[in-house]
């Protein structure tokens, strides 16, 4: 296989899927097992779900750790 054929093969593989590098082996193994069990081995939908959960958590975390929210919780707890 010459260089041009190899480049075409790589382009085809990249167009067909999403590839991640530098993922720890344990994390990769766990993700694949989770996707297989929870999403019928549909890694794309598993990634979409995980990404959406991450975004939601980031929004909630901002609320939970903002000074206004914590002080209002403290006031409500004192009034109980």
C-alpha positions, 0 to 999 in steps of 0.5 A: 500500500502506498502513501496515497492509498493509506491516506485515503483509508484513514480519511474513510475511517475518520468519516465513518466514526468518531475516534478518541485518542489518549483515553485511559484503557480502564476508562475506555473499557468501562465506557464500552461496557456501559454503552453495550449494556445501557445503549445496545452498544450504540457508543454515539448515543452513549456519548450524547447522553454522557455529554448532556448529563455533563452539561446539566451537571455544570449548570446545577453546580453553578447554582449549588455553589453560588453564594446566593443559593447557599445562603438562602438554603441556610436561612431556610434551614434556620427557619425550620 
